[in-house]
């Protein structure tokens, strides 16, 4: 059977501690990648040597690039994807572990659904010692069944405009559409940016089964949401005005990109209107009055018009805005 070539794009940066396990999981795939592209962003540990040794014994081509200067996670991933030759690109982090059937399952999805532009899966969470944490990635991201149904019904943007649920390490996409998202803004998370633009262009298929182990550890630049109630409260307290202003900046960049590439997207006017309403809601949350009682009128306004449910976490966000001191 002729198989659709699949490239794996991975970035490394001082990841020697976990690299061996991830590389071994690539080699153990029941459907091997057609190539592995790795861009090292100036590691000071022996990450480069670990990958070089793996490349010598791998049963598939491994291309390793060492950056002359540090590009940062987002631009390094952009470079790695550009170097991929396969029509399907699967993204990989340096510190996870793939289950052997991951690429097999991804290939089946793209073959069964030719119109799908991207796919992503759930994952099992593990700690620094590879011990299971007893929780799934989607659960940690608060990607509940109701939102999963929305995704399955073609309402991906209704979910993504509320919060990011697509983790890059679990995602694969058709490379021909990568140009829609590039250049990637260096201050943006590559997976959030990619998922939103791909969803605006076409369908993203969710795979509810965990296809990998996603590692939580202290050295992560980006990680899944909090697991405990204590963690959730701490995150809520940390999300003050600056957090919402950063989100406003992100959505303004998306708005500008849609303005620049109007011909590449259907319903671009509707998408931009939704982004504008999201920004309006974020501005409300960024500018909450320091006196709690003074917040109530605007909070009620955004509750009655549905903004807290369309663009935030519903009752949880209302409670946070009512009770937690804004800065």
Phi and psi restraints in degrees (value plus and minus 20) as a CYANA .aco file:
   2 UNK   PHI     -95.1   -55.1
   2 UNK   PSI     101.4   141.4
   3 UNK   PHI    -121.7   -81.7
   3 UNK   PSI     124.1   164.1
   4 UNK   PHI     -89.8   -49.8
   4 UNK   PSI     103.4   143.4
   5 UNK   PHI     -79.8   -39.8
   5 UNK   PSI     118.0   158.0
   6 UNK   PHI    -144.0  -104.0
   6 UNK   PSI     105.6   145.6
   7 UNK   PHI    -119.7   -79.7
   7 UNK   PSI     125.0   165.0
   8 UNK   PHI    -130.4   -90.4
   8 UNK   PSI     106.6   146.6
   9 UNK   PHI    -130.3   -90.3
   9 UNK   PSI     101.4   141.4
  10 UNK   PHI    -153.6  -113.6
  10 UNK   PSI     123.2   163.2
  11 UNK   PHI    -131.9   -91.9
  11 UNK   PSI     122.1   162.1
  12 UNK   PHI    -142.6  -102.6
  12 UNK   PSI     125.6   165.6
  13 UNK   PHI    -180.0  -140.0
  13 UNK   PSI      85.7   125.7
  14 UNK   PHI      28.7    68.7
  14 UNK   PSI      27.7    67.7
  15 UNK   PHI    -127.5   -87.5
  15 UNK   PSI      -0.8    39.2
  16 UNK   PHI     -76.1   -36.1
  16 UNK   PSI     -52.2   -12.2
  17 UNK   PHI     -79.0   -39.0
  17 UNK   PSI     -54.8   -14.8
  18 UNK   PHI    -136.9   -96.9
  18 UNK   PSI     -23.7    16.3
  19 UNK   PHI     -81.4   -41.4
  19 UNK   PSI     -62.4   -22.4
  20 UNK   PHI     -76.2   -36.2
  20 UNK   PSI     -63.7   -23.7
  21 UNK   PHI     -85.5   -45.5
  21 UNK   PSI     -61.1   -21.1
  22 UNK   PHI     -87.9   -47.9
  22 UNK   PSI     -65.1   -25.1
  23 UNK   PHI     -82.2   -42.2
  23 UNK   PSI     -59.2   -19.2
  24 UNK   PHI     -82.4   -42.4
  24 UNK   PSI     -54.6   -14.6
  25 UNK   PHI     -91.1   -51.1
  25 UNK   PSI     -50.0   -10.0
  26 UNK   PHI     -85.2   -45.2
  26 UNK   PSI     -64.8   -24.8
  27 UNK   PHI     -86.2   -46.2
  27 UNK   PSI     -43.0    -3.0
  28 UNK   PHI    -111.8   -71.8
  28 UNK   PSI     -14.7    25.3
  29 UNK   PHI     -84.4   -44.4
  29 UNK   PSI     116.3   156.3
  30 UNK   PHI     -88.0   -48.0
  30 UNK   PSI     -44.1    -4.1
  31 UNK   PHI    -143.3  -103.3
  31 UNK   PSI      83.0   123.0
  32 UNK   PHI     -88.6   -48.6
  32 UNK   PSI     129.7   169.7
  33 UNK   PHI     -86.8   -46.8
  33 UNK   PSI     132.8   172.8
  34 UNK   PHI     -97.4   -57.4
  34 UNK   PSI     -43.0    -3.0
  35 UNK   PHI    -183.6  -143.6
  35 UNK   PSI     134.1   174.1
  36 UNK   PHI    -142.1  -102.1
  36 UNK   PSI      98.7   138.7
  37 UNK   PHI    -125.4   -85.4
  37 UNK   PSI     103.2   143.2
  38 UNK   PHI    -146.1  -106.1
  38 UNK   PSI     107.4   147.4
  39 UNK   PHI    -134.8   -94.8
  39 UNK   PSI      97.6   137.6
  40 UNK   PHI    -113.8   -73.8
  40 UNK   PSI     109.6   149.6
  41 UNK   PHI    -119.5   -79.5
  41 UNK   PSI      22.9    62.9
  42 UNK   PHI      66.1   106.1
  42 UNK   PSI      21.8    61.8
  43 UNK   PHI     -81.3   -41.3
  43 UNK   PSI     122.6   162.6
  44 UNK   PHI    -122.3   -82.3
  44 UNK   PSI     -24.2    15.8
  45 UNK   PHI    -116.7   -76.7
  45 UNK   PSI    -179.5  -139.5
  46 UNK   PHI    -119.0   -79.0
  46 UNK   PSI      11.0    51.0
  47 UNK   PHI     -77.4   -37.4
  47 UNK   PSI     -64.6   -24.6
  48 UNK   PHI     -81.5   -41.5
  48 UNK   PSI     -62.0   -22.0
  49 UNK   PHI     -87.3   -47.3
  49 UNK   PSI     -57.7   -17.7
  50 UNK   PHI     -83.0   -43.0
  50 UNK   PSI     -64.7   -24.7
  51 UNK   PHI     -87.4   -47.4
  51 UNK   PSI     -60.8   -20.8
  52 UNK   PHI     -80.5   -40.5
  52 UNK   PSI     -61.8   -21.8
  53 UNK   PHI     -86.0   -46.0
  53 UNK   PSI     -62.2   -22.2
  54 UNK   PHI     -81.6   -41.6
  54 UNK   PSI     -60.7   -20.7
  55 UNK   PHI     -81.7   -41.7
  55 UNK   PSI     -51.7   -11.7
  56 UNK   PHI     -89.7   -49.7
  56 UNK   PSI     -45.9    -5.9
  57 UNK   PHI    -134.3   -94.3
  57 UNK   PSI     -19.8    20.2
  58 UNK   PHI     -89.7   -49.7
  58 UNK   PSI     129.7   169.7
  59 UNK   PHI    -110.3   -70.3
  59 UNK   PSI      -5.8    34.2
  60 UNK   PHI    -166.0  -126.0
  60 UNK   PSI     139.2   179.2
  61 UNK   PHI     -84.4   -44.4
  61 UNK   PSI     115.4   155.4
  62 UNK   PHI    -144.8  -104.8
  62 UNK   PSI     103.0   143.0
  63 UNK   PHI    -135.3   -95.3
  63 UNK   PSI     101.9   141.9
  64 UNK   PHI    -134.5   -94.5
  64 UNK   PSI     107.1   147.1
  65 UNK   PHI    -138.4   -98.4
  65 UNK   PSI     112.2   152.2
  66 UNK   PHI    -124.4   -84.4
  66 UNK   PSI      99.5   139.5
  67 UNK   PHI     -90.4   -50.4
  67 UNK   PSI     120.9   160.9
  68 UNK   PHI     -89.5   -49.5
  68 UNK   PSI     -51.3   -11.3
  69 UNK   PHI    -159.8  -119.8
  69 UNK   PSI     138.4   178.4
  70 UNK   PHI     -89.7   -49.7
  70 UNK   PSI     104.1   144.1
  71 UNK   PHI    -115.3   -75.3
  71 UNK   PSI     -40.5    -0.5
  72 UNK   PHI      67.6   107.6
  72 UNK   PSI     138.6   178.6
  73 UNK   PHI     -76.8   -36.8
  73 UNK   PSI     -69.7   -29.7
  74 UNK   PHI     -84.4   -44.4
  74 UNK   PSI     -69.8   -29.8
  75 UNK   PHI     -90.8   -50.8
  75 UNK   PSI     -48.0    -8.0
  76 UNK   PHI     -89.2   -49.2
  76 UNK   PSI     -59.5   -19.5
  77 UNK   PHI     -85.6   -45.6
  77 UNK   PSI     -58.3   -18.3
  78 UNK   PHI     -79.4   -39.4
  78 UNK   PSI     -63.6   -23.6
  79 UNK   PHI     -82.2   -42.2
  79 UNK   PSI     -65.2   -25.2
  80 UNK   PHI     -81.5   -41.5
  80 UNK   PSI     -62.2   -22.2
  81 UNK   PHI     -86.1   -46.1
  81 UNK   PSI     -60.6   -20.6
  82 UNK   PHI     -79.4   -39.4
  82 UNK   PSI     -52.3   -12.3
  83 UNK   PHI     -99.4   -59.4
  83 UNK   PSI     -29.8    10.2
  84 UNK   PHI     -95.0   -55.0
  84 UNK   PSI     120.9   160.9
  85 UNK   PHI    -118.1   -78.1
  85 UNK   PSI     -42.9    -2.9
  86 UNK   PHI     -92.7   -52.7
  86 UNK   PSI     129.3   169.3
  87 UNK   PHI     -89.7   -49.7
  87 UNK   PSI     -40.5    -0.5
  88 UNK   PHI    -133.7   -93.7
  88 UNK   PSI     110.6   150.6
  89 UNK   PHI    -138.7   -98.7
  89 UNK   PSI     105.0   145.0
  90 UNK   PHI    -124.8   -84.8
  90 UNK   PSI     105.9   145.9
  91 UNK   PHI    -104.2   -64.2
  91 UNK   PSI     128.7   168.7
  92 UNK   PHI    -162.7  -122.7
  92 UNK   PSI     120.4   160.4
  93 UNK   PHI    -113.3   -73.3
  93 UNK   PSI     140.2   180.2
  94 UNK   PHI     -99.8   -59.8
  94 UNK   PSI     -31.9     8.1
  95 UNK   PHI    -137.5   -97.5
  95 UNK   PSI      -9.0    31.0
  96 UNK   PHI    -119.3   -79.3
  96 UNK   PSI    -196.7  -156.7
  97 UNK   PHI    -157.6  -117.6
  97 UNK   PSI     102.6   142.6
  98 UNK   PHI    -106.3   -66.3
  98 UNK   PSI     121.3   161.3
  99 UNK   PHI     -93.4   -53.4
  99 UNK   PSI     129.8   169.8
 100 UNK   PHI     -77.8   -37.8
 100 UNK   PSI     -45.7    -5.7
 101 UNK   PHI    -114.0   -74.0
 101 UNK   PSI     -12.7    27.3
 102 UNK   PHI     -78.3   -38.3
 102 UNK   PSI     -76.5   -36.5
 103 UNK   PHI     -86.9   -46.9
 103 UNK   PSI     -52.7   -12.7
 104 UNK   PHI     -79.8   -39.8
 104 UNK   PSI     -66.4   -26.4
 105 UNK   PHI     -87.3   -47.3
 105 UNK   PSI     -60.5   -20.5
 106 UNK   PHI     -82.8   -42.8
 106 UNK   PSI     -65.0   -25.0
 107 UNK   PHI     -80.0   -40.0
 107 UNK   PSI     -62.9   -22.9
 108 UNK   PHI     -80.6   -40.6
 108 UNK   PSI     -59.0   -19.0
 109 UNK   PHI     -84.3   -44.3
 109 UNK   PSI     -67.1   -27.1
 110 UNK   PHI     -88.8   -48.8
 110 UNK   PSI     -51.4   -11.4
 111 UNK   PHI     -94.5   -54.5
 111 UNK   PSI     -55.9   -15.9
 112 UNK   PHI     -95.9   -55.9
 112 UNK   PSI     -46.3    -6.3
 113 UNK   PHI    -148.4  -108.4
 113 UNK   PSI      61.0   101.0
 114 UNK   PHI     -81.3   -41.3
 114 UNK   PSI     -42.8    -2.8
 115 UNK   PHI    -106.5   -66.5
 115 UNK   PSI     -29.4    10.6
 116 UNK   PHI     -91.7   -51.7
 116 UNK   PSI     113.7   153.7
 117 UNK   PHI    -110.5   -70.5
 117 UNK   PSI     -48.9    -8.9
 118 UNK   PHI    -173.6  -133.6
 118 UNK   PSI     143.1   183.1
 119 UNK   PHI    -165.5  -125.5
 119 UNK   PSI     130.5   170.5
 120 UNK   PHI    -168.5  -128.5
 120 UNK   PSI     138.0   178.0
 121 UNK   PHI    -146.5  -106.5
 121 UNK   PSI     151.4   191.4
 122 UNK   PHI     -98.8   -58.8
 122 UNK   PSI     152.2   192.2
 123 UNK   PHI    -169.3  -129.3
 123 UNK   PSI     136.1   176.1
 124 UNK   PHI    -111.7   -71.7
 124 UNK   PSI     114.8   154.8
 125 UNK   PHI    -105.5   -65.5
 125 UNK   PSI     117.7   157.7
 126 UNK   PHI    -150.4  -110.4
 126 UNK   PSI     143.9   183.9
 127 UNK   PHI    -120.0   -80.0
 127 UNK   PSI    -187.7  -147.7
 128 UNK   PHI     -82.5   -42.5
 128 UNK   PSI     -46.8    -6.8
 129 UNK   PHI    -117.4   -77.4
 129 UNK   PSI      -5.7    34.3
 130 UNK   PHI      47.7    87.7
 130 UNK   PSI       1.7    41.7
 131 UNK   PHI    -105.0   -65.0
 131 UNK   PSI     110.0   150.0
 132 UNK   PHI     -79.6   -39.6
 132 UNK   PSI     118.7   158.7
 133 UNK   PHI    -115.0   -75.0
 133 UNK   PSI     -19.9    20.1
 134 UNK   PHI      50.8    90.8
 134 UNK   PSI       6.4    46.4
 135 UNK   PHI    -167.2  -127.2
 135 UNK   PSI     126.5   166.5
 136 UNK   PHI    -111.7   -71.7
 136 UNK   PSI     136.9   176.9
 137 UNK   PHI     -81.5   -41.5
 137 UNK   PSI     -64.5   -24.5
 138 UNK   PHI     -82.2   -42.2
 138 UNK   PSI     -56.9   -16.9
 139 UNK   PHI     -84.7   -44.7
 139 UNK   PSI     -61.7   -21.7
 140 UNK   PHI     -84.9   -44.9
 140 UNK   PSI     -49.3    -9.3
 141 UNK   PHI    -109.2   -69.2
 141 UNK   PSI     -17.1    22.9
 142 UNK   PHI      39.0    79.0
 142 UNK   PSI      16.1    56.1
 143 UNK   PHI    -111.1   -71.1
 143 UNK   PSI      66.7   106.7
 144 UNK   PHI    -101.7   -61.7
 144 UNK   PSI     153.0   193.0
 145 UNK   PHI     -81.7   -41.7
 145 UNK   PSI     -56.5   -16.5
 146 UNK   PHI     -80.7   -40.7
 146 UNK   PSI     -63.3   -23.3
 147 UNK   PHI     -91.0   -51.0
 147 UNK   PSI     -52.5   -12.5
 148 UNK   PHI     -83.3   -43.3
 148 UNK   PSI     -58.1   -18.1
 149 UNK   PHI     -85.1   -45.1
 149 UNK   PSI     -59.6   -19.6
 150 UNK   PHI     -79.3   -39.3
 150 UNK   PSI     -64.4   -24.4
 151 UNK   PHI     -78.0   -38.0
 151 UNK   PSI     -67.4   -27.4
 152 UNK   PHI     -83.6   -43.6
 152 UNK   PSI     -45.8    -5.8
 153 UNK   PHI    -110.5   -70.5
 153 UNK   PSI     -13.7    26.3
 154 UNK   PHI      66.2   106.2
 154 UNK   PSI      -1.7    38.3
 155 UNK   PHI    -128.0   -88.0
 155 UNK   PSI      24.6    64.6
 156 UNK   PHI     -79.2   -39.2
 156 UNK   PSI     -62.3   -22.3
 157 UNK   PHI     -86.4   -46.4
 157 UNK   PSI     -49.8    -9.8
 158 UNK   PHI     -83.3   -43.3
 158 UNK   PSI     -49.1    -9.1
 159 UNK   PHI    -104.1   -64.1
 159 UNK   PSI     -66.6   -26.6
 160 UNK   PHI     -88.1   -48.1
 160 UNK   PSI     -46.3    -6.3
 161 UNK   PHI     -94.9   -54.9
 161 UNK   PSI     -39.7     0.3
 162 UNK   PHI    -102.8   -62.8
 162 UNK   PSI     -69.1   -29.1
 163 UNK   PHI    -184.0  -144.0
 163 UNK   PSI     134.8   174.8
 164 UNK   PHI     -95.3   -55.3
 164 UNK   PSI     109.8   149.8
 165 UNK   PHI    -145.3  -105.3
 165 UNK   PSI     -26.3    13.7
 166 UNK   PHI    -117.6   -77.6
 166 UNK   PSI      93.7   133.7
 167 UNK   PHI    -112.5   -72.5
 167 UNK   PSI     107.5   147.5
 168 UNK   PHI     -75.2   -35.2
 168 UNK   PSI     -57.4   -17.4
 169 UNK   PHI     -83.9   -43.9
 169 UNK   PSI     -36.3     3.7
 170 UNK   PHI    -124.4   -84.4
 170 UNK   PSI     -18.2    21.8
 171 UNK   PHI    -123.9   -83.9
 171 UNK   PSI     126.7   166.7
 172 UNK   PHI    -155.3  -115.3
 172 UNK   PSI     131.0   171.0
 173 UNK   PHI    -172.0  -132.0
 173 UNK   PSI     144.4   184.4
 174 UNK   PHI     -99.7   -59.7
 174 UNK   PSI     101.9   141.9
 175 UNK   PHI     -84.9   -44.9
 175 UNK   PSI     -45.8    -5.8
 176 UNK   PHI     -79.8   -39.8
 176 UNK   PSI     -41.6    -1.6
 177 UNK   PHI    -117.2   -77.2
 177 UNK   PSI     -17.7    22.3
 178 UNK   PHI     -84.1   -44.1
 178 UNK   PSI     -51.1   -11.1
 179 UNK   PHI     -82.3   -42.3
 179 UNK   PSI     -44.5    -4.5
 180 UNK   PHI     -81.7   -41.7
 180 UNK   PSI     -51.7   -11.7
 181 UNK   PHI    -116.0   -76.0
 181 UNK   PSI     -34.6     5.4
 182 UNK   PHI    -114.6   -74.6
 182 UNK   PSI     131.6   171.6
 183 UNK   PHI     -92.0   -52.0
 183 UNK   PSI     123.5   163.5
 184 UNK   PHI     -96.4   -56.4
 184 UNK   PSI     112.2   152.2
 185 UNK   PHI     -82.1   -42.1
 185 UNK   PSI     108.9   148.9
 186 UNK   PHI     -82.7   -42.7
 186 UNK   PSI     -43.9    -3.9
 187 UNK   PHI    -114.6   -74.6
 187 UNK   PSI     -11.5    28.5
 188 UNK   PHI    -125.7   -85.7
 188 UNK   PSI     126.4   166.4
 189 UNK   PHI     -90.4   -50.4
 189 UNK   PSI     104.9   144.9
 190 UNK   PHI     -80.2   -40.2
 190 UNK   PSI     -55.9   -15.9
 191 UNK   PHI     -93.1   -53.1
 191 UNK   PSI     -59.7   -19.7
 192 UNK   PHI     -82.0   -42.0
 192 UNK   PSI     -65.5   -25.5
 193 UNK   PHI     -84.6   -44.6
 193 UNK   PSI     -68.9   -28.9
 194 UNK   PHI     -80.2   -40.2
 194 UNK   PSI     -67.6   -27.6
 195 UNK   PHI     -80.7   -40.7
 195 UNK   PSI     -62.5   -22.5
 196 UNK   PHI     -85.4   -45.4
 196 UNK   PSI     -65.8   -25.8
 197 UNK   PHI     -90.9   -50.9
 197 UNK   PSI     -57.4   -17.4
 198 UNK   PHI     -86.1   -46.1
 198 UNK   PSI     -59.5   -19.5
 199 UNK   PHI     -86.6   -46.6
 199 UNK   PSI     -50.9   -10.9
 200 UNK   PHI     -91.6   -51.6
 200 UNK   PSI     -42.8    -2.8
 201 UNK   PHI    -110.8   -70.8
 201 UNK   PSI     -56.9   -16.9
 202 UNK   PHI    -186.0  -146.0
 202 UNK   PSI    -174.1  -134.1
 203 UNK   PHI    -111.8   -71.8
 203 UNK   PSI     123.9   163.9
 204 UNK   PHI    -136.1   -96.1
 204 UNK   PSI     106.0   146.0
 205 UNK   PHI    -113.9   -73.9
 205 UNK   PSI     108.7   148.7
 206 UNK   PHI    -115.2   -75.2
 206 UNK   PSI     123.3   163.3
 207 UNK   PHI    -135.5   -95.5
 207 UNK   PSI      85.1   125.1
 208 UNK   PHI     -89.9   -49.9
 208 UNK   PSI     -37.2     2.8
 209 UNK   PHI     -98.8   -58.8
 209 UNK   PSI     120.8   160.8
 210 UNK   PHI     -86.9   -46.9
 210 UNK   PSI     106.9   146.9
 211 UNK   PHI    -128.8   -88.8
 211 UNK   PSI     -15.2    24.8
 212 UNK   PHI    -185.4  -145.4
 212 UNK   PSI     150.5   190.5
 213 UNK   PHI    -126.2   -86.2
 213 UNK   PSI     103.9   143.9
 214 UNK   PHI    -120.8   -80.8
 214 UNK   PSI     103.0   143.0
 215 UNK   PHI    -111.8   -71.8
 215 UNK   PSI     109.0   149.0
 216 UNK   PHI    -119.8   -79.8
 216 UNK   PSI     107.5   147.5
 217 UNK   PHI    -177.9  -137.9
 217 UNK   PSI     145.9   185.9
 218 UNK   PHI     -86.3   -46.3
 218 UNK   PSI     -42.0    -2.0
 219 UNK   PHI    -108.4   -68.4
 219 UNK   PSI     -17.3    22.7
 220 UNK   PHI     -87.6   -47.6
 220 UNK   PSI     118.2   158.2
 221 UNK   PHI     -98.8   -58.8
 221 UNK   PSI     -56.8   -16.8
 222 UNK   PHI    -156.3  -116.3
 222 UNK   PSI     116.6   156.6
 223 UNK   PHI    -165.5  -125.5
 223 UNK   PSI     152.5   192.5
 224 UNK   PHI     -91.1   -51.1
 224 UNK   PSI     154.0   194.0
 225 UNK   PHI     -87.8   -47.8
 225 UNK   PSI     156.5   196.5
 226 UNK   PHI     -89.1   -49.1
 226 UNK   PSI     131.0   171.0
 227 UNK   PHI    -120.1   -80.1
 227 UNK   PSI     -54.1   -14.1
 228 UNK   PHI    -124.2   -84.2
 228 UNK   PSI     142.4   182.4
 229 UNK   PHI     -80.6   -40.6
 229 UNK   PSI     -60.9   -20.9
 230 UNK   PHI     -78.4   -38.4
 230 UNK   PSI     -64.2   -24.2
 231 UNK   PHI     -83.2   -43.2
 231 UNK   PSI     -61.5   -21.5
 232 UNK   PHI     -83.4   -43.4
 232 UNK   PSI     -61.1   -21.1
 233 UNK   PHI     -84.7   -44.7
 233 UNK   PSI     -61.7   -21.7
 234 UNK   PHI     -83.0   -43.0
 234 UNK   PSI     -60.5   -20.5
 235 UNK   PHI     -84.3   -44.3
 235 UNK   PSI     -64.7   -24.7
 236 UNK   PHI     -79.7   -39.7
 236 UNK   PSI     -61.5   -21.5
 237 UNK   PHI     -86.8   -46.8
 237 UNK   PSI     -51.1   -11.1
 238 UNK   PHI     -97.6   -57.6
 238 UNK   PSI     -38.6     1.4
 239 UNK   PHI    -105.6   -65.6
 239 UNK   PSI      61.0   101.0
 240 UNK   PHI    -120.8   -80.8
 240 UNK   PSI    -183.3  -143.3
 241 UNK   PHI     -74.6   -34.6
 241 UNK   PSI     -59.9   -19.9
 242 UNK   PHI     -82.0   -42.0
 242 UNK   PSI     -58.0   -18.0
 243 UNK   PHI     -79.5   -39.5
 243 UNK   PSI     -67.7   -27.7
 244 UNK   PHI     -89.5   -49.5
 244 UNK   PSI     -52.7   -12.7
 245 UNK   PHI     -87.8   -47.8
 245 UNK   PSI     -55.4   -15.4
 246 UNK   PHI     -83.7   -43.7
 246 UNK   PSI     -60.0   -20.0
 247 UNK   PHI     -85.2   -45.2
 247 UNK   PSI     -58.6   -18.6
 248 UNK   PHI     -80.4   -40.4
 248 UNK   PSI     -64.4   -24.4
 249 UNK   PHI     -79.1   -39.1
 249 UNK   PSI     -63.6   -23.6
 250 UNK   PHI     -81.0   -41.0
 250 UNK   PSI     -66.7   -26.7
 251 UNK   PHI     -92.4   -52.4
 251 UNK   PSI     -47.5    -7.5
 252 UNK   PHI     -87.2   -47.2
 252 UNK   PSI     -56.6   -16.6
 253 UNK   PHI     -84.8   -44.8
 253 UNK   PSI     -60.3   -20.3
 254 UNK   PHI     -82.8   -42.8
 254 UNK   PSI     -63.8   -23.8
 255 UNK   PHI     -78.2   -38.2
 255 UNK   PSI     -63.5   -23.5
 256 UNK   PHI     -84.6   -44.6
 256 UNK   PSI     -59.8   -19.8
 257 UNK   PHI     -84.2   -44.2
 257 UNK   PSI     -62.0   -22.0
 258 UNK   PHI     -84.9   -44.9
 258 UNK   PSI     -55.6   -15.6
 259 UNK   PHI     -83.4   -43.4
 259 UNK   PSI     -60.4   -20.4
 260 UNK   PHI     -91.3   -51.3
 260 UNK   PSI     -53.8   -13.8
 261 UNK   PHI    -135.1   -95.1
 261 UNK   PSI      20.1    60.1
 262 UNK   PHI     -75.7   -35.7
 262 UNK   PSI     -57.1   -17.1
 263 UNK   PHI     -89.6   -49.6
 263 UNK   PSI     -36.7     3.3
 264 UNK   PHI    -108.4   -68.4
 264 UNK   PSI     -27.5    12.5
 265 UNK   PHI    -149.9  -109.9
 265 UNK   PSI     121.2   161.2
 266 UNK   PHI    -103.2   -63.2
 266 UNK   PSI     133.8   173.8
 267 UNK   PHI      34.6    74.6
 267 UNK   PSI      15.6    55.6
 268 UNK   PHI     -83.9   -43.9
 268 UNK   PSI     -53.2   -13.2
 269 UNK   PHI     -83.6   -43.6
 269 UNK   PSI     -62.9   -22.9
 270 UNK   PHI     -84.6   -44.6
 270 UNK   PSI     -60.8   -20.8
 271 UNK   PHI     -83.1   -43.1
 271 UNK   PSI     -64.2   -24.2
 272 UNK   PHI     -85.9   -45.9
 272 UNK   PSI     -56.4   -16.4
 273 UNK   PHI     -82.6   -42.6
 273 UNK   PSI     -61.4   -21.4
 274 UNK   PHI     -83.9   -43.9
 274 UNK   PSI     -60.3   -20.3
 275 UNK   PHI     -83.9   -43.9
 275 UNK   PSI     -61.9   -21.9
 276 UNK   PHI     -81.8   -41.8
 276 UNK   PSI     -59.4   -19.4
 277 UNK   PHI     -89.2   -49.2
 277 UNK   PSI     -56.4   -16.4
 278 UNK   PHI     -81.8   -41.8
 278 UNK   PSI     -65.0   -25.0
 279 UNK   PHI     -82.1   -42.1
 279 UNK   PSI     -61.4   -21.4
 280 UNK   PHI     -79.2   -39.2
 280 UNK   PSI     -62.6   -22.6
 281 UNK   PHI     -88.1   -48.1
 281 UNK   PSI     -60.9   -20.9
 282 UNK   PHI     -83.8   -43.8
 282 UNK   PSI     -58.4   -18.4
 283 UNK   PHI     -82.4   -42.4
 283 UNK   PSI     -59.9   -19.9
 284 UNK   PHI     -78.2   -38.2
 284 UNK   PSI     -65.9   -25.9
 285 UNK   PHI     -91.3   -51.3
 285 UNK   PSI     -49.8    -9.8
 286 UNK   PHI     -93.7   -53.7
 286 UNK   PSI     -43.6    -3.6
 287 UNK   PHI    -133.6   -93.6
 287 UNK   PSI       7.3    47.3
 288 UNK   PHI     -79.2   -39.2
 288 UNK   PSI     120.1   160.1
 289 UNK   PHI     -84.5   -44.5
 289 UNK   PSI     125.7   165.7
 290 UNK   PHI     -85.2   -45.2
 290 UNK   PSI     -48.8    -8.8
 291 UNK   PHI    -107.4   -67.4
 291 UNK   PSI     103.3   143.3
 292 UNK   PHI     -80.3   -40.3
 292 UNK   PSI     -61.7   -21.7
 293 UNK   PHI     -82.5   -42.5
 293 UNK   PSI     -51.7   -11.7
 294 UNK   PHI     -91.5   -51.5
 294 UNK   PSI     -35.9     4.1
 295 UNK   PHI     -97.9   -57.9
 295 UNK   PSI     -44.4    -4.4
 296 UNK   PHI     -75.3   -35.3
 296 UNK   PSI     -67.5   -27.5
 297 UNK   PHI     -76.2   -36.2
 297 UNK   PSI     -67.2   -27.2
 298 UNK   PHI     -90.6   -50.6
 298 UNK   PSI     -56.2   -16.2
 299 UNK   PHI     -82.1   -42.1
 299 UNK   PSI     -63.0   -23.0
 300 UNK   PHI     -83.7   -43.7
 300 UNK   PSI     -58.5   -18.5
 301 UNK   PHI     -80.7   -40.7
 301 UNK   PSI     -67.1   -27.1
 302 UNK   PHI     -93.4   -53.4
 302 UNK   PSI     -42.7    -2.7
 303 UNK   PHI     -94.9   -54.9
 303 UNK   PSI     -65.6   -25.6
 304 UNK   PHI     -87.2   -47.2
 304 UNK   PSI     -53.0   -13.0
 305 UNK   PHI    -107.4   -67.4
 305 UNK   PSI     -16.3    23.7
 306 UNK   PHI      66.1   106.1
 306 UNK   PSI     -17.3    22.7
 307 UNK   PHI     -82.6   -42.6
 307 UNK   PSI     -55.7   -15.7
 308 UNK   PHI     -85.2   -45.2
 308 UNK   PSI     -44.6    -4.6
 309 UNK   PHI    -112.8   -72.8
 309 UNK   PSI     -50.8   -10.8
 310 UNK   PHI     -98.7   -58.7
 310 UNK   PSI     -55.0   -15.0
 311 UNK   PHI    -143.7  -103.7
 311 UNK   PSI     -23.7    16.3
 312 UNK   PHI    -159.8  -119.8
 312 UNK   PSI    -180.6  -140.6
 313 UNK   PHI    -115.9   -75.9
 313 UNK   PSI       5.5    45.5
 314 UNK   PHI      47.8    87.8
 314 UNK   PSI    -153.0  -113.0
 315 UNK   PHI     -79.4   -39.4
 315 UNK   PSI     -55.5   -15.5
 316 UNK   PHI     -82.4   -42.4
 316 UNK   PSI     -60.9   -20.9
 317 UNK   PHI     -90.6   -50.6
 317 UNK   PSI     -56.8   -16.8
 318 UNK   PHI     -82.1   -42.1
 318 UNK   PSI     -66.2   -26.2
 319 UNK   PHI     -81.2   -41.2
 319 UNK   PSI     -61.1   -21.1
 320 UNK   PHI     -81.9   -41.9
 320 UNK   PSI     -65.6   -25.6
 321 UNK   PHI     -89.7   -49.7
 321 UNK   PSI     -47.0    -7.0
 322 UNK   PHI     -98.3   -58.3
 322 UNK   PSI     -55.7   -15.7
 323 UNK   PHI    -127.0   -87.0
 323 UNK   PSI     -49.9    -9.9
 324 UNK   PHI    -113.9   -73.9
 324 UNK   PSI     113.6   153.6
 325 UNK   PHI     -84.5   -44.5
 325 UNK   PSI     110.4   150.4
 326 UNK   PHI    -110.1   -70.1
 326 UNK   PSI     129.1   169.1
